[in-house]
Amino acid sequence: MIRHRPFGSGHPYSVDTEQRWPIDPVAGEPVLLGVRASPDVTGVTCELVRGGDEPLSLKLEPATRQSRGQTVDGGHLASAQARLARASGGWRLSIDSLAPGDHYRYRFTASGPREQKTRWFDFRVAAWRAAEGLVVGSRVIPGTTSVLDDGERVRRVRFAMPLSASEHVTGLGERFDALDHRGTSLDSVVFEQYKSQGAERKTYLPMPFAHIVGGTGWGFHVRTSRRVWFDFAAQDEGRIWVEAEVDAPSASASVLDVAVYEGSPREVLDGFLAEVGRPKELPEWVFRLWASANEWNTQAEVMKQMDLHREHDIPVGSVVIEAWSDESTFTIWRDAQYSVAEDGGPLRLTDFSFPADGAWPDPKGMIDELHSRDVKLHLWQIPLIKMRPAPHGQVRADAAAAVRENVLVRELAPDGSLRPYRNRGWWFPLSLMPDLTDARAAAWWTEKRRYLVEDLGVDGFKTDGGEHAWGRDLRYLDGKHGDEGNALFPVHYAKAYGDLLESAGKAPVTSAAPGSPAVRRTAPSGRGTRTRPGRPSAGPCSRDSPRHPVASSIGVGTSAASPARFLTANSTCALRLPPPSCRSCSTTPSSTITAPRRATARPGISRNGTPMTA
């Protein structure tokens, strides 16, 4: 086996062995070409062609294998991640003396028991050039704008704005390490930083909106769903440097818009929300105490815990059941009996029977009892079709239907064709992902969950795991590539469930971990820092955590927007919730409202096309 993926896995903070780095090579800098090969491969050569020149045959050197942040990473399920190491090895080649505009074609040949070849790949060499006027924004400093141009497409843009000595930087979404970001560098990309978000400076909830306080007061919003890097006077005192991914023809008159809002904090926020949309008013029950634990995985345990809360006069308003499903379809209660819908169509409550000795003998009765106590019920979800171990029963039928009906996110296959995307994250690896940015696909997905809302009375969903769209090579049904569409996926994920709830006459409230530089007005975000490794269900509550209560961002109702606006606002409520890692206690809520919340992730502006490390 020999494999080369030019874009790699899409991990934003790691370079994979089998990828090209940088993805868009830069004149005057080396480019690394790597492959991953099976143990029987004894050598690898690269056939490299520049323009119309004669092909060169270059030998690759063995390299230590690294994939998806495997060697060093603080992400979710690090132990599972370490098990990804297999007996395969890496090979790598460095190419220097790249000239602007040069076009290269290349492929790899592996020697061993049999000769193996990859398909041809290609790239154009880009170079930075001055580009006055290509960024539209009233505070852009003249003479600071430049673009990374390969002669056909502009791949990045860089510019500066002023930051006076009296000004401080807030905003940028959900952050755990600082309120004032002056003197730091960050980026905006959705990333599953399961724990230690503050130390790692990564986030589930990025937002390219900064609020500059002090001085005359102003704020700005980089109008893009692609990745953006920020340097707030960390390298250049008195200046904000911004670098953003773009994809525009070289002859474009402009490649990026930056909205600037002037005035008091209220005026800045009002201007921002007027552009991107305002959250709807939330039902009052959202502001009551929420309770959840992974160990509440049977009807008996849920009712026992609710009885204990009532006995101790703890006024629970919502309970989230995480481990309720068959852990396969994520639509069917564990131990429920039913006949498989071979066409992958939705089931109704009447299609199920619930054994008296099963985990959930009477879900309807349980939910009715909770409602009689004025407790709302929410169920955990993930936007994946599980493919490991090999699917069977209903999940097999669902997977076949998803492929047949073309409702999945797709990716580039090794031969250059498109195939269903297989999750590259560490949680439920290789699962299929429905394209919830598409209305038809979203309806196909949520109809399978309609019986939960209409027949059983479920009040909401924890829309977890929306951060697994990785890579520029992904393709969405509307034609967007991954660099533009991946950050929008969690927005539409929450919206799809909000639409389902609204269609059944319920408030479109979901609780979600991931977000993006797009408005997520349907979802409270339940994500706090976690200092204890492992799954959230393991171990006791640690009140030493710097954020024992989870800050929960709340929003309702999302609608489509033009590409320049990207649905980019959210109102939040700082609910005092026990975090999912806390399994032995509950905390009473406050009703403090803060708006907006979103976040930008971590290290800083890339001066040479590579990510900086913290």
Buried (B, 14 or more C-beta within 10 A) or exposed (E): EBBBBBBBBBBBBBBBBBBBBBBBBBBEBBBBBBBBBBEEBEBBBBBBBBEEEEEEEBEBEEBEBBBBBBEEBBBBBBEEBEEEEEEBBBBBBEBEEBEBBBBBBBBBBBBBEEEBEBEEBEBBBBBBEEBEEBBBBEBBBEEBBBBBBBBEBBBBBBBBBBBEEEBBBBBBBBBBBBEEBBBBBBBBBBBBBBBBBBBBBBBBBBBBBBBBBBEEBBBBBBBBBBBBBBBBBBBBEEBBBBBBBBBBEBEBEEBBBBBBBEBEEEBBBBBBBEBBBBBBEBEEBBBBBBBBBBEBBBBEBBBEBBEEBEEEEBEBBBBBBBBBBBEBBBBBBBBBEBEBBEEBEBBEBEBBEBEEEBBBBEBEEBBEBBEEEEBBBBBBBBBBBBBEEEBEEBBBBBBBBBBEEBBBBBBBEEEEEEBBBBBBBBBBBEBBBBBBBBBEBBBBBBBBBBBBBBBBBBBBBBBBBBBBBBBBBBBBBEEBBBBBBBBBBBBBBBBBBBBBBBBBEBBBBBBBBBBBBBBBBBBBBBBBBBBBBBBBBEBEBEEEBEBBBBBBBBBBBBEEBEEEBBBBBBBBBBBBBBBBBBBEEBBEBEEEEEBBBBBBBBBBBBBEBEBBEB
